[in-house]
């Protein structure tokens, strides 16, 4: 990640076109999950929305 290379969160976000708010929201929601877990979580979430 760019932040681990010395850039600030704001600077890294500008590089990948993501706001700080979006970064922190995603971090709070998916912070401890690995990539495949995030994918599974999103799949389950979309299935749950379809059932409602």
C-alpha positions as CSV (number, residue, x, y, z in Angstrom):
1,X,0.0,0.0,0.0
2,X,1.2,3.5,-0.7
3,X,0.7,4.6,2.8
4,X,3.2,2.0,4.0
5,X,5.7,3.5,1.5
6,X,5.7,6.8,3.4
7,X,2.8,8.6,1.7
8,X,0.0,10.1,3.8
9,X,-3.5,8.6,3.5
10,X,-4.7,11.7,1.7
11,X,-1.8,11.4,-0.8
12,X,-2.2,7.7,-1.4
13,X,-6.0,8.2,-1.9
14,X,-5.4,10.9,-4.5
15,X,-3.1,8.5,-6.3
16,X,-5.8,5.8,-6.6
17,X,-8.8,8.3,-6.8
18,X,-10.3,7.4,-3.4
19,X,-11.3,10.0,-0.7
20,X,-10.1,9.7,2.9
21,X,-13.7,9.1,4.0
22,X,-14.0,6.1,1.6
23,X,-10.7,4.7,2.8
24,X,-11.6,4.9,6.5
25,X,-15.2,3.5,5.8
26,X,-13.8,0.5,4.0
27,X,-11.1,0.0,6.6
28,X,-13.7,0.0,9.4
29,X,-15.9,-2.5,7.5
30,X,-13.3,-4.8,6.0
31,X,-10.2,-4.0,8.1
32,X,-9.4,-7.5,9.4
33,X,-10.5,-9.5,6.4
34,X,-8.4,-11.0,3.7
35,X,-9.3,-10.5,0.0
36,X,-11.2,-13.8,-0.4
37,X,-13.1,-13.1,2.8
38,X,-14.2,-9.7,1.5
39,X,-15.4,-11.2,-1.7
40,X,-17.4,-13.8,0.1
41,X,-18.8,-11.2,2.5
42,X,-20.0,-9.0,-0.5
43,X,-21.6,-12.1,-2.2
44,X,-23.5,-13.0,1.0
45,X,-24.6,-9.4,1.5
46,X,-25.9,-9.1,-2.1
47,X,-27.8,-12.5,-1.6
48,X,-29.3,-11.2,1.6
49,X,-30.5,-8.0,-0.1
50,X,-32.2,-10.1,-2.8
51,X,-34.1,-12.1,-0.1
52,X,-35.5,-9.0,1.5
